[in-house]
Every structure is written in C-alpha cells, then in structure tokens.
Amino acid sequence: MTLVHCLLLAAALFSLGVYGLLTRKQAVALLLSIELMVNAANLVLVAFAKFAGAPTQPIVLFTLAITVAEVAVGLALVMLLYRRYDDTLLDAASEMKG
C-alpha cells in the first residue's frame, strides 16, 4: 500500500464523516461521523510517519487518547440530552441554552 492509497482512503473516510455530520439529526450519529473524521486524520498522520521513517506508535497513542476524551465528553452530553428530553434529536438541544 502506497502513500497515495492511504491518503485516498483517508479522504474517503473524511468525506463520509462530513456527509454524516451534515445530514444526521441524531446526536449518536453525529458522534459517529466525528469519529470517522478523527480516524481519517489519524490515518493520515500514521501514513506520513510511516513513509517518513518516523516511529508511529507515539503518534497513534496521542491521537487515540484525544479521541477517547472526545467520545467521553460527547457521550456525557448525549446522556444529558436523553435524560432531559427522552430523545437524542439535536432539535431539543437548542432548548438547553441558558
């Protein structure tokens, strides 16, 4: 697999994530779309590190730690939304503004 193949795969994953982000109204689907976009960025970082000869493990661990923190915060917000409105549609989230 060459660098071009890795970049094309990452571009396809990122495009799917953007499409999901723009078309979905469920909070969980939005989180999954953001996850796809972060994984595409992770793939690009690892591909460039691999083809440049740099060690890839520190880069992967750093980006996975950021992804886990993002998922934890997003899931907490989704749980709060569901507890308050019994639904995860983001239309209800506009009512949560202070």
Secondary structure, DSSP 8 states (H G I E B T S, - for coil): --HHHHHHHHHHHHHHHHHHHHH--BHHHHHHHHHHHHHHHHHHHHHHHHHHT--SHHHHHHHHHHHHHHHHHHHHHHHHHHHHHSS-BTTGGGGG--
